[in-house]
Amino acid sequence: MAERRLRLSPNLAAALVLAVLGAALLLWQQPWHTDAPDERVVPIPADASSQLTAQLRELSEAQSRDAFVAAAGDLPAGRDFGRRTWQALRAVAQPGASLRYISGGEVADRADGSATMTAEVSWRPADASGLDPEVTHRSTVALRVAPERAGGFSIVDAAPADGAVPIWLLGAVTVDSADGRSVISIDGGDDSEPVDQLATTARAAVERTVPGVAGRLTIISPRTQQQMAAIVGQDQAAVAQIAAVTTGVDGDSAGVDPVVVLNPAVFATMDRRAAQVVLSHEATHALTSAVGTSAVNWVVEGFADYVALRDDTAPLSVSAGQALARVRADGAPRALPTDADFGSTQHGLGAVYESAWMIFRMLGEQHPDTDVVAFYRAVIDGAPVERALEESFGLTVDELTAQWRAYLTKSASTVS
């Protein structure tokens, strides 16, 4: 029987060819991967720089909350930014804070169509803030701006550009002042511990050890580590191990109005005792003019712990456990801690601080408080360590080092 072959009609064959060609064309064009602009994204106007220059001028000149909010923009995020920033300004800054356009804002750098503008900010603290009202602070910040469909921009966020971000650009601000101290909280601050009570106790601890300290102790308590890093003008990685730092309010370590800035990512993990030690330590820096000096770190940090731990009842295995464990494992250090040992990203940073404190703990057991404080004051005021040691204790650096090594070794052998 002859084999029968299936044959397509001419019309059916033509239809199949057209279907194949159509599918190939569809695959080539891939309309589901369209590059067409998202209609929800508003294009940035051609005169962005002139609009932003005028907008920052309006913000700077605003004399009321409504005027400031209106100048911040019409988008919901812009109105939120305006209300929050106006409230924060009133809490900590004198009238007349200035924002000046520098560059940017002309090209979108996010999928939502927003852009980054760089601005110069200058302001002076209000008396009620606890900061020095005679100092004008200047910094460069990055402001995120979102174009509006009706034209213009909304300012929706602030971030570091070159250095620190003013505290009133980072969130809602409240100030609690009493008993020679002020606590400035951002977005509620770190509520893991009563910072106001810790600050009052910290100031009292410094006054007991260092008679005659003057000035207000000011604590800045941000809600997040990102805010903390922005306040001090550092990357988050650089502050990741630090519970608190004492610096200028605009991140300048040579600032004339030192403040203590908490890192909630670390501070919130501490119990009440550890949190108090941290604040008393930093209060010593702030109230004894240690910020911005060229004094060696072991003196600055060791003395701050000497103050913070004076009334501490924890055993040495807790207050110096890391340092003593290192001595048991490797022997006593051959030299006093160097400035490099105190780098914020160094491994074993806790042991370095504890070993510096043990220098002062030893000196405090051998000499009157007045001599220990005189030594610290002399070094902070610029005296070489060698001369200050001789004048206060009759010791050379080599003699101090030998005594300290023996003290560490004995402590490590008697503390479990």
C-alpha positions in Angstrom: 0.0 0.0 0.0 1.4 3.3 -1.0 2.5 5.7 1.9 0.2 8.7 2.3 1.9 12.0 2.9 0.2 14.9 4.7 0.4 18.1 2.7 -0.5 21.5 3.9 -2.7 23.7 1.8 -1.1 26.9 0.5 -3.3 29.1 2.7 -2.4 27.1 5.9 1.3 27.2 5.1 1.2 30.9 4.6 -0.6 31.4 7.9 2.1 29.4 9.7 4.9 31.4 8.1 3.2 34.6 9.2 2.8 33.3 12.8 6.5 32.3 13.0 7.6 35.7 11.7 5.2 37.5 14.1 6.6 35.5 17.1 10.2 36.3 16.1 9.4 40.0 15.8 7.7 39.9 19.2 10.8 38.3 20.8 13.1 40.8 19.1 11.1 43.8 20.2 10.3 42.5 23.7 7.6 45.1 24.5 7.4 43.8 28.1 11.0 45.2 28.6 9.9 48.7 27.5 12.3 51.6 28.0 9.4 54.0 27.9 9.5 56.5 30.8 7.4 55.8 33.8 4.6 58.3 33.7 4.6 58.5 37.5 8.1 59.9 37.5 8.1 63.7 37.2 11.0 65.1 35.0 13.3 67.6 36.6 12.8 71.2 35.2 15.5 72.7 33.0 16.0 75.6 35.4 16.5 73.4 38.4 19.5 75.3 39.8 17.8 78.7 39.8 14.6 77.2 41.3 16.5 75.5 44.1 18.5 78.6 44.8 15.3 80.6 45.3 13.7 77.8 47.3 16.6 77.7 49.8 16.4 81.5 50.1 12.7 81.3 50.9 13.4 78.7 53.6 16.1 80.9 55.1 13.9 83.9 55.2 10.7 82.2 56.5 9.4 83.9 59.6 6.6 81.4 60.4 5.9 77.7 60.4 3.5 78.0 57.6 5.9 80.0 55.4 8.7 77.5 56.1 6.5 74.5 55.3 5.3 76.1 52.1 8.9 76.8 51.1 9.8 73.1 51.7 7.4 72.0 49.0 4.0 70.6 48.2 4.6 66.9 48.2 3.5 65.1 51.4 7.2 64.2 52.1 8.1 67.9 51.6 5.5 69.1 54.0 6.6 66.5 56.6 10.2 67.7 56.2 9.1 71.3 56.6 7.1 70.8 59.7 9.7 68.6 61.4 12.6 70.9 60.5 10.8 74.0 61.6 10.1 72.4 65.0 13.7 71.3 65.4 15.0 74.7 64.5 12.8 76.4 67.1 14.1 73.9 69.7 17.9 74.3 69.3 18.7 77.2 66.9 18.5 80.9 67.0 16.3 82.6 64.3 18.2 83.2 61.0 19.5 79.7 60.1 20.7 79.9 56.5 20.7 77.4 53.7 22.6 78.3 50.5 22.5 76.4 47.2 25.9 75.1 46.0 25.3 72.6 43.3 23.3 69.6 42.0 19.6 68.8 41.9 19.6 68.9 38.1 19.8 65.2 37.3 17.8 62.4 38.9 19.9 59.8 40.6 17.1 57.5 41.9 14.3 55.6 40.2 11.6 57.8 41.7 13.0 60.8 39.9 14.5 62.6 42.9 18.0 64.2 42.9 20.7 65.3 45.3 21.4 68.9 45.9 24.4 70.2 47.9 23.9 73.1 50.2 25.8 75.1 52.7 24.1 75.5 56.1 25.0 78.0 58.8 23.3 78.5 62.2 23.8 79.5 65.8 22.5 77.5 68.8 19.7 78.9 71.0 20.4 79.5 74.7 17.9 76.8 75.7 19.8 74.1 73.7 22.7 73.8 76.1 25.1 74.6 73.2 27.3 77.7 73.0 25.1 80.5 71.4 28.1 82.5 70.4 29.4 80.0 67.9 28.3 79.9 64.3 28.3 76.4 62.9 28.8 75.8 59.1 28.6 72.6 57.2 27.9 71.2 53.8 24.9 68.8 53.5 23.2 66.8 50.8 19.5 67.5 50.4 17.2 65.1 48.5 14.8 67.0 46.3 11.8 65.6 44.5 10.3 67.4 41.4 6.6 68.3 41.6 4.2 67.8 38.8 3.0 71.4 39.0 6.6 72.6 38.9 9.2 73.2 41.6 10.6 70.8 44.1 10.0 69.4 47.5 12.9 68.9 49.9 12.4 65.5 51.5 15.6 64.5 53.3 19.1 65.5 54.5 22.3 63.5 54.5 26.0 64.1 55.0 27.9 65.6 52.1 31.2 66.8 53.5 31.3 66.5 57.3 28.5 66.6 59.8 24.7 67.3 59.4 23.1 69.9 61.7 21.0 68.1 64.4 17.9 70.0 63.3 18.0 68.5 59.9 17.9 64.9 61.1 14.5 64.5 62.8 12.2 65.8 65.5 14.1 67.4 68.3 13.4 67.9 72.0 15.6 69.4 74.7 15.5 68.5 78.4 17.7 70.9 80.6 18.3 70.7 84.4 21.1 70.6 86.9 23.9 71.8 84.7 23.1 69.4 81.9 21.0 69.2 78.7 19.8 66.2 76.8 18.9 66.8 73.1 16.9 63.9 71.7 16.3 63.3 68.0 13.2 61.3 67.1 12.8 60.4 70.7 16.4 59.4 71.2 17.7 56.2 72.8 15.0 55.2 75.3 16.7 52.1 76.6 18.0 54.0 79.6 17.0 57.2 81.3 19.6 59.4 79.7 18.6 62.5 81.7 19.3 60.7 85.0 22.5 59.2 83.8 23.7 62.7 82.6 23.0 64.2 86.1 25.0 61.4 87.8 27.8 61.7 85.3 28.2 65.4 85.9 28.3 64.8 89.7 31.0 62.2 89.3 33.2 64.6 87.4 32.7 67.3 90.0 33.6 65.0 92.9 37.0 64.1 91.3 37.9 67.3 89.5 36.8 70.3 91.7 35.9 73.5 89.9 34.7 72.1 86.6 32.4 74.6 84.8 30.1 74.6 81.8 27.1 72.6 80.9 27.2 68.9 80.0 25.2 68.4 76.8 24.2 65.0 75.6 22.8 64.4 72.1 20.7 61.2 72.0 19.8 60.2 68.4 17.3 57.4 67.5 19.6 55.6 65.1 23.2 54.9 64.4 22.8 56.5 61.0 21.8 59.7 62.7 24.7 59.4 65.1 27.2 59.0 62.2 25.7 62.0 60.5 26.0 64.2 63.6 29.7 63.4 64.0 30.5 63.5 60.3 31.7 59.8 60.0 30.8 56.7 58.2 28.7 54.2 60.1 31.5 51.7 60.0 33.8 54.1 61.8 31.4 54.4 64.8 30.1 50.8 64.9 32.1 49.9 68.0 31.6 53.2 69.9 28.9 53.6 72.5 29.4 57.4 72.6 31.8 60.1 71.5 32.7 63.6 72.7 33.2 66.1 69.9 32.1 69.5 68.6 28.4 69.8 67.8 29.2 69.9 64.1 31.6 66.9 64.3 34.7 69.1 64.7 36.9 67.5 67.5 38.4 71.0 68.1 35.0 72.5 68.6 34.6 75.0 71.5 31.3 73.5 72.7 32.0 69.7 73.2 28.9 67.5 73.3 28.5 63.8 74.0 26.8 62.0 71.1 25.4 58.6 71.9 25.4 55.6 69.5 22.1 53.8 70.2 23.2 50.7 68.3 25.8 50.1 71.1 24.4 52.1 74.0 21.1 50.4 73.9 22.8 47.0 74.4 24.3 48.0 77.8 23.0 47.5 81.2 22.5 50.4 83.6 25.9 50.2 85.1 27.8 50.1 81.8 25.7 52.9 80.4 26.5 55.1 83.5 30.2 54.3 83.1 30.1 55.4 79.4 28.4 58.7 80.2 30.6 59.5 83.1 33.7 58.7 81.0 32.5 61.0 78.2 31.4 63.7 80.6 35.0 63.8 81.9 36.2 64.6 78.4 33.5 67.3 77.9 33.9 69.1 81.2 37.7 69.0 81.5 38.5 70.5 78.1 40.0 67.3 76.8 38.4 67.6 73.4 40.7 68.8 70.7 43.9 68.7 72.8 47.1 67.0 71.7 47.4 65.0 74.9 48.3 61.4 74.5 45.3 59.1 74.5 46.3 56.8 77.4 46.2 59.9 79.7 42.9 61.2 78.3 41.1 57.9 78.2 42.6 56.4 81.3 41.7 59.4 83.4 38.2 59.4 82.1 37.7 55.9 83.2 39.4 56.8 86.5 36.6 59.2 87.1 33.8 57.0 85.7 34.9 54.0 87.8 35.6 55.7 91.1 32.4 54.6 92.7 31.9 51.4 90.7 31.3 48.3 92.8 31.9 45.7 90.0 34.8 43.3 90.5 38.0 43.8 88.6 37.1 40.7 86.6 34.3 42.8 85.1 35.9 46.3 84.9 39.2 45.0 83.5 38.4 41.5 82.4 39.5 41.9 78.8 42.9 43.5 79.7 43.6 40.9 82.3 42.6 38.0 80.0 45.1 39.3 77.5 47.8 39.5 80.1 47.2 35.9 81.2 47.3 34.8 77.5 50.2 36.9 76.2 51.9 38.5 79.2 51.9 42.2 80.2 52.3 44.7 77.4 55.9 45.8 76.9 55.0 49.5 76.5 52.3 52.0 77.5 49.3 52.2 75.0 50.0 54.2 71.9 47.6 56.6 70.3 47.2 54.2 67.4 46.0 51.5 69.8 42.9 53.6 70.4 41.7 53.5 66.8 37.9 53.1 66.7 38.1 50.1 64.4 40.9 48.3 66.2 40.4 44.7 67.4 40.5 44.4 71.2 39.7 48.0 71.8 38.1 47.3 75.1 41.3 45.8 76.5 43.2 48.9 75.4 40.9 51.2 77.4 41.0 48.9 80.4 44.8 48.8 80.4 44.9 52.6 80.3 42.5 52.8 83.2 44.7 50.4 85.2 47.5 52.9 85.0 45.4 55.5 86.8 43.9 52.9 89.1 47.5 52.1 90.2 48.5 55.7 90.5 45.3 56.4 92.6 46.2 53.7 95.0 49.8 55.1 95.5 49.1 58.8 95.5 46.5 61.4 96.6 43.7 62.3 94.3 45.1 65.8 94.1 48.4 64.5 92.5 46.5 62.4 90.0 44.3 65.3 88.9 47.4 67.6 88.8 49.1 65.2 86.5 46.1 65.0 84.2 45.6 68.7 84.2 49.3 69.3 83.3 49.2 66.9 80.3 45.8 68.3 79.1 47.4 71.8 79.3 50.2 70.7 77.0 53.0 69.6 79.4 55.0 66.6 78.1 54.1 63.3 79.9 57.7 62.9 81.0 57.8 66.2 82.9 54.3 65.8 84.3 55.1 62.4 85.7 58.2 63.7 87.3 56.5 66.7 88.9 53.4 64.8 90.1 54.8 61.4 91.1 58.6 61.5 90.8 58.5 58.9 88.1 60.1 58.4 84.6 58.1 56.8 81.8 60.2 53.7 82.1 59.6 53.5 85.8 55.8 54.0 85.3 55.8 51.3 82.6 57.6 48.8 84.8 55.3 49.4 87.8 52.2 49.1 85.5 53.4 45.9 84.0 53.9 44.4 87.4 50.5 45.7 88.5 48.8 44.1 85.5 50.6 40.8 86.1 49.7 40.6 89.7 46.1 41.6 89.0 45.8 38.9 86.3 47.1 36.3 88.7 44.7 37.1 91.5 41.5 37.8 89.5 39.7 34.8 88.0 
